[in-house]
Amino acid sequence: MVVLPTLMRFPEAALETGDLVIGAFGPGDLPGLTAMIESGDGDAGLPPSAPLETAALERWLESEAEEFRRSGGGIHLAIRTAGGVHLGGMSLYKTDWAARTVQVGYGLRTSARGRGHATEALRAVAPWALREGGMQRVQLCANTDNLASLRVAEKAGFVREGTLRRANLESDGLHDLAVFSLLDTDLG
């Protein structure tokens, strides 16, 4: 018999790794995120649902990001250095509380890529979702031509399950998606 979490939402997250602090986005992130967006360093450090206009971003940080968690839809997490510099974000979404499954997505600002931060964050967040979050499966999908994301998934211990052909439409056309998973039974 499967026992579902009573609240059916993720707990608040405060994860620390060797180099990173991973936790909820909040109003204190506004100056750093605004500077990141204005510098052209990339908006990939924000979840796709986050607005890029300052006034709307402020509202999103003050309430909407946390409401996503409280409503049971998932959780948006900021990835920061131990010194507080915003590097990117990771989201758990498409949450199915009955099946206890969730999808994970991540993005880093341009200047933070290629340094192992995404792998380090995924190695912290996925087991947290499986243990503290009550999930039995964390799924990850990445375009098959996005070699960096494929490597992140593999280095974080995710198992590649297959390919969804022409399953993702982007501005440059259709892409195949690689599907990966990490199960609660995969954890040692």
matplotlib code that plots the C-alpha trace (Angstrom):
import matplotlib.pyplot as plt

x = [0.0, 1.3, 1.0, 0.7, 2.0, -0.8, -0.1, 0.7, 3.3, 7.0, 8.5, 10.5, 14.0, 17.3, 20.0, 23.8, 26.5, 30.2, 29.9, 26.1, 23.1, 19.8, 16.6, 13.4, 13.4, 12.4, 12.2, 15.9, 16.8, 15.4, 18.5, 20.7, 18.2, 17.5, 21.2, 21.6, 18.8, 20.0, 23.6, 22.5, 24.1, 21.0, 17.6, 18.2, 18.8, 15.0, 12.2, 10.2, 7.2, 9.2, 8.7, 11.7, 10.2, 11.3, 7.8, 6.4, 9.5, 9.1, 5.6, 6.6, 9.4, 7.1, 4.3, 3.9, 7.0, 6.0, 2.3, 3.5, 4.9, 2.0, -0.5, 1.3, 2.3, 6.0, 8.8, 11.1, 14.6, 17.4, 20.9, 23.4, 27.0, 27.8, 28.5, 25.0, 25.7, 22.7, 23.8, 20.6, 17.5, 16.0, 12.3, 10.3, 7.1, 4.5, 4.0, 1.7, 1.1, -0.9, 2.0, 4.6, 6.4, 7.9, 9.9, 13.0, 14.4, 17.3, 19.1, 22.2, 23.2, 25.7, 28.7, 28.1, 28.0, 30.6, 31.7, 29.8, 27.2, 24.1, 25.4, 26.1, 22.6, 20.9, 22.8, 21.3, 17.8, 16.8, 17.5, 15.8, 12.7, 12.8, 13.4, 12.0, 9.6, 7.9, 8.5, 9.3, 10.5, 12.2, 12.2, 14.4, 14.0, 16.6, 17.0, 19.2, 21.4, 21.9, 25.0, 25.7, 22.3, 22.7, 26.1, 24.6, 21.9, 24.3, 26.8, 24.0, 23.2, 20.1, 19.3, 18.6, 15.3, 14.9, 14.1, 10.9, 11.1, 10.2, 8.6, 9.8, 9.1, 11.5, 12.0, 14.4, 12.0, 11.3, 13.8, 14.0, 14.0, 16.1, 14.2, 16.1, 14.9, 16.1, 14.0, 13.9, 15.2, 18.3, 19.5, 22.0]
y = [0.0, 3.4, 6.2, 9.7, 12.7, 14.4, 17.9, 16.9, 19.6, 19.8, 20.9, 24.1, 23.4, 24.6, 22.4, 23.0, 21.3, 21.9, 25.0, 25.8, 26.9, 25.8, 27.2, 29.0, 32.1, 35.2, 39.0, 39.2, 37.8, 40.8, 42.9, 40.0, 38.7, 42.1, 42.7, 39.3, 40.0, 43.5, 42.4, 40.0, 37.1, 35.0, 34.4, 30.7, 31.1, 31.6, 29.1, 29.4, 30.8, 33.7, 37.1, 39.1, 42.6, 44.0, 44.8, 41.4, 39.7, 41.4, 40.1, 36.6, 36.6, 37.9, 35.4, 33.5, 31.3, 30.2, 29.7, 27.1, 25.1, 25.7, 24.7, 21.3, 22.1, 21.7, 23.9, 26.5, 26.6, 29.2, 28.0, 30.3, 30.3, 30.1, 33.8, 34.5, 35.0, 33.8, 31.1, 29.7, 27.8, 24.3, 23.4, 20.3, 20.4, 18.2, 16.7, 13.7, 13.1, 9.9, 8.3, 10.2, 11.4, 14.7, 16.2, 18.3, 21.2, 23.5, 26.4, 28.4, 31.9, 31.9, 32.8, 29.9, 27.1, 24.4, 24.4, 21.5, 23.6, 22.0, 18.5, 19.4, 21.0, 18.0, 15.6, 17.4, 18.2, 14.8, 12.7, 15.4, 15.1, 11.3, 11.3, 14.4, 15.2, 11.8, 11.1, 7.6, 8.9, 12.1, 12.4, 14.6, 15.3, 17.0, 17.7, 15.0, 17.7, 19.4, 17.5, 19.5, 18.6, 15.0, 14.9, 16.6, 13.9, 11.1, 12.5, 13.0, 9.3, 9.4, 6.4, 7.1, 5.3, 6.2, 8.9, 10.7, 11.5, 15.0, 15.7, 19.2, 22.3, 25.2, 28.3, 26.4, 23.5, 20.0, 18.2, 14.7, 14.4, 12.0, 10.7, 10.0, 9.0, 8.5, 6.3, 6.1, 2.5, 3.8, 5.7, 3.8]
z = [0.0, -1.0, 1.6, 0.1, 1.9, 3.8, 2.6, -1.0, -1.5, -1.3, 2.1, 2.2, 0.9, 2.2, 0.7, 0.9, -1.0, -1.0, -3.2, -3.5, -1.5, -3.0, -1.7, -2.5, -4.7, -2.7, -2.7, -1.7, -5.2, -7.1, -7.3, -8.4, -10.9, -12.3, -12.8, -14.4, -16.9, -17.7, -18.2, -20.9, -18.9, -19.8, -18.4, -18.2, -14.5, -14.0, -14.4, -17.6, -15.7, -14.2, -15.9, -17.1, -16.5, -13.1, -11.7, -12.7, -11.4, -8.1, -7.8, -8.8, -6.2, -3.4, -3.9, -7.1, -6.8, -3.3, -4.3, -6.8, -3.9, -1.5, -4.2, -4.7, -8.3, -7.6, -6.4, -7.9, -6.3, -6.7, -7.1, -5.4, -4.4, -0.7, -1.0, -2.3, -6.0, -8.1, -10.6, -11.8, -10.9, -10.7, -10.8, -9.9, -11.9, -13.6, -10.1, -9.9, -6.2, -6.8, -8.8, -6.7, -9.9, -10.8, -13.6, -13.0, -15.1, -14.6, -16.1, -15.3, -16.2, -19.1, -17.0, -14.6, -17.2, -17.6, -14.0, -12.6, -10.8, -12.5, -11.8, -8.1, -7.7, -9.4, -7.1, -4.2, -5.4, -6.9, -3.7, -1.6, -3.8, -3.4, 0.3, 1.9, -1.0, -1.0, -4.7, -6.0, -9.5, -10.7, -14.5, -16.6, -20.3, -22.5, -26.2, -27.6, -29.2, -25.8, -24.9, -21.8, -20.3, -21.3, -19.4, -16.3, -16.1, -16.5, -14.0, -11.5, -11.7, -13.8, -16.0, -19.7, -20.6, -24.2, -26.8, -27.6, -31.3, -32.4, -29.0, -28.3, -30.4, -30.1, -32.2, -34.5, -35.0, -33.6, -31.4, -30.1, -26.3, -24.2, -21.1, -17.9, -14.5, -10.9, -8.7, -4.9, -5.2, -7.1, -3.9, -1.7]

ax = plt.figure().add_subplot(projection="3d")
ax.plot(x, y, z, "-o")
ax.set_aspect("equal")
plt.show()
